[in-house]
Each structure stands twice: as C-alpha cells, then as structure tokens.
Amino acid sequence: MNRFILLAFAVYCSSGATTIAGDFFLRLDTIGYVDKPASEKTPKETILRSIEVIARPKSAFHGKVTIGTQTLSLAGELRPADNGGFNVQIRYVYSIDTGTTVPTEDGGRKPVPDTSTIRTNIAISAGESVTIGGLETKASESGKPKLKSKARCVLVLTKYEPND
C-alpha cells in the first residue's frame, strides 16, 4: 500500500514539474476575408478558422478538429533553439468537403475534398506571432461584379499556464 502511495506521489510530482517546466500553447489562425467586392478598398479581416494544440519542447504534437464540412489538422515538433526561442516544424492541412465523389474499385464512391497544405520550418519565440503563408484571389463571372478573397496563416506561440 505504501509503495502505491509513493509511486502515485512520484508520478504526480514529475507530471507537475514537466508541465511547469515548459508546455506551450500553439495556435494557428487563418485571418482574412472571403468574397468581398473588388471595389471595396480595405475589407475588414476576421479570423476565418483556428486550431490550437499544447506543445512540449523536444516532442511531437498533433491536433485535429472537424467543424461541419471543414477539417483542420496541425502537427509537427517544437525544438529548442540556441537563442532561447524555438524551431517549429509545422504541417497544417485545411480540407473542405466539396460534395464531389469518384467511383472506387469496389463500386462505392469516395469523397474528393478541396485540400490546402502548408509544410514549413520556422523560428519563433514565446509571445510572438509569425505569418507562415497566405493567398489572395480575385474572381469574376460574366455579368457579375468582381469578388476578392484574402487569407493568411499566422502561428502564435505562448507559454501554457493552466488555471489551477
């Protein structure tokens, strides 16, 4: 019985020390606007989608969320850098179900999502935000006004401080 209590106490202390020693909150926001009139000078940007994970130095992280027909996935590794910051290996995937399917060999149908991927390595310090990618488009249909869309992906790293 005493061994069990001692073991439980040791596990509790080591997990608490690890959390205090350096967990980080990693968030990737896609900021911008969609289908605004091209004549509008500076459309208001908003957060279009966001995904968050808790990352620990020298460890891999992964998070995935599905909202309706959209799926976001964020994976990678947080590595300490010599300057006190971090090198972050990132793989971000945004996928949306378009409703399009293709036939499979067994006679079924397989969905064909519209997928965007960003894969990069960046340097970042706690408390910073870094833009890791983006795009801007203008489109028009015959007889309709031109529309524009803009999105940029911003990575934010902060020290994780759980509420006790």
C-alpha positions as CSV (number, residue, x, y, z in Angstrom):
1,M,0.0,0.0,0.0
2,N,2.8,2.4,0.9
3,R,4.6,1.6,-2.4
4,F,1.4,2.5,-4.3
5,I,1.1,5.9,-2.5
6,L,4.8,6.6,-3.0
7,L,4.5,5.7,-6.7
8,A,1.4,7.9,-7.1
9,F,3.1,10.8,-5.4
10,A,6.2,10.4,-7.6
11,V,4.1,10.4,-10.8
12,Y,2.1,13.4,-9.6
13,C,5.3,15.4,-8.8
14,S,7.0,14.5,-12.1
15,S,4.0,15.4,-14.2
16,G,3.5,18.6,-12.4
17,A,7.2,19.6,-12.8
18,T,7.1,18.7,-16.5
19,T,4.1,21.0,-17.0
20,I,5.6,23.8,-15.2
21,A,9.0,23.3,-17.0
22,G,7.7,24.2,-20.4
23,D,4.5,23.4,-22.1
24,F,3.5,25.9,-24.8
25,F,0.2,26.8,-26.4
26,L,0.5,26.8,-30.2
27,R,-2.3,28.3,-32.2
28,L,-2.7,28.7,-36.0
29,D,-5.2,31.3,-37.1
30,T,-6.4,31.9,-40.7
31,I,-7.1,35.6,-40.9
32,G,-8.8,37.4,-43.8
33,Y,-12.0,37.8,-45.8
34,V,-13.9,35.8,-48.4
35,D,-15.8,37.1,-51.5
36,K,-15.8,40.8,-50.8
37,P,-16.5,43.2,-53.7
38,A,-13.2,44.1,-55.5
39,S,-14.3,47.7,-55.4
40,E,-14.1,47.7,-51.6
41,K,-10.7,49.3,-50.7
42,T,-9.8,47.5,-47.4
43,P,-12.3,44.9,-46.4
44,K,-12.4,44.0,-42.7
45,E,-10.4,41.0,-41.8
46,T,-11.6,38.4,-39.3
47,I,-10.4,35.0,-38.0
48,L,-11.8,32.6,-40.6
49,R,-10.7,29.4,-38.7
50,S,-8.3,28.5,-35.9
51,I,-6.7,25.4,-34.5
52,E,-4.9,25.1,-31.1
53,V,-2.6,22.5,-29.6
54,I,-0.4,22.1,-26.4
55,A,3.2,21.5,-27.5
56,R,6.1,20.4,-25.3
57,P,9.7,21.1,-26.3
58,K,11.5,18.1,-27.9
59,S,8.2,16.4,-28.5
60,A,5.9,15.9,-31.4
61,F,2.4,17.5,-31.3
62,H,-0.8,16.8,-33.2
63,G,-4.3,18.3,-33.2
64,K,-7.3,17.8,-35.5
65,V,-10.7,19.3,-35.5
66,T,-13.7,18.9,-37.8
67,I,-16.4,21.6,-37.9
68,G,-19.2,20.8,-40.3
69,T,-17.6,20.0,-43.7
70,Q,-14.2,21.5,-42.8
71,T,-11.3,19.7,-41.2
72,L,-8.2,21.3,-39.8
73,S,-5.0,19.4,-38.8
74,L,-1.9,20.8,-37.1
75,A,1.1,18.6,-36.5
76,G,4.9,18.9,-36.0
77,E,7.6,19.2,-33.5
78,L,8.8,22.0,-31.2
79,R,12.6,22.1,-30.8
80,P,14.5,24.5,-28.5
81,A,16.9,26.9,-30.4
82,D,20.2,28.2,-29.2
83,N,18.9,31.8,-28.9
84,G,16.2,30.8,-26.3
85,G,13.5,30.6,-28.9
86,F,12.2,27.6,-30.8
87,N,12.4,26.0,-34.2
88,V,9.0,24.6,-35.1
89,Q,8.4,22.0,-37.8
90,I,4.8,22.5,-39.0
91,R,2.4,20.6,-41.2
92,Y,-1.0,22.3,-41.4
93,V,-3.8,20.8,-43.5
94,Y,-7.1,22.5,-44.2
95,S,-9.7,20.4,-46.0
96,I,-13.3,21.0,-47.0
97,D,-15.8,18.5,-48.4
98,T,-16.9,19.7,-51.8
99,G,-19.6,17.2,-52.2
100,T,-17.8,15.7,-55.2
101,T,-17.2,12.0,-55.3
102,V,-15.3,9.5,-57.5
103,P,-16.1,5.8,-58.0
104,T,-13.9,3.2,-56.1
105,E,-12.8,-0.2,-57.3
106,D,-15.4,-1.9,-55.0
107,G,-18.3,0.0,-56.7
108,G,-18.7,2.6,-53.9
109,R,-18.0,6.3,-54.0
110,K,-15.1,8.2,-52.4
111,P,-15.3,11.9,-51.5
112,V,-12.8,14.3,-53.1
113,P,-12.1,17.2,-50.7
114,D,-10.6,20.5,-51.6
115,T,-7.3,20.5,-49.6
116,S,-4.6,23.1,-48.8
117,T,-1.4,22.2,-47.1
118,I,1.4,24.2,-45.5
119,R,4.6,22.5,-44.6
120,T,7.4,24.6,-43.2
121,N,10.1,25.1,-40.5
122,I,10.2,28.4,-38.7
123,A,11.9,30.1,-35.8
124,I,9.7,31.7,-33.2
125,S,9.9,32.8,-29.6
126,A,7.3,32.6,-26.9
127,G,4.9,35.6,-27.1
128,E,5.5,36.1,-30.8
129,S,3.3,35.6,-33.9
130,V,4.6,34.7,-37.3
131,T,2.9,34.7,-40.7
132,I,3.6,31.3,-42.4
133,G,1.6,31.6,-45.6
134,G,-1.3,33.2,-47.4
135,L,-3.1,33.9,-50.6
136,E,-5.1,36.5,-52.3
137,T,-7.6,35.9,-55.2
138,K,-9.8,37.9,-57.5
139,A,-12.6,36.2,-59.4
140,S,-15.5,37.2,-61.6
141,E,-18.3,35.6,-63.5
142,S,-19.7,37.1,-66.7
143,G,-22.1,39.9,-65.9
144,K,-21.4,39.8,-62.1
145,P,-19.1,42.2,-60.1
146,K,-15.5,41.1,-59.3
147,L,-15.0,39.5,-55.9
148,K,-11.8,39.1,-53.9
149,S,-10.7,36.9,-51.1
150,K,-7.6,37.0,-48.9
151,A,-6.3,34.7,-46.2
152,R,-3.0,34.5,-44.3
153,C,-2.0,31.9,-41.7
154,V,-0.5,33.2,-38.5
155,L,1.3,31.0,-36.0
156,V,1.2,32.2,-32.3
157,L,3.3,30.6,-29.5
158,T,2.6,31.4,-25.9
159,K,3.7,29.9,-22.6
160,Y,0.9,27.5,-21.4
161,E,-0.2,28.4,-18.0
162,P,-3.1,26.2,-16.8
163,N,-5.7,27.6,-14.4
164,D,-5.3,25.8,-11.1
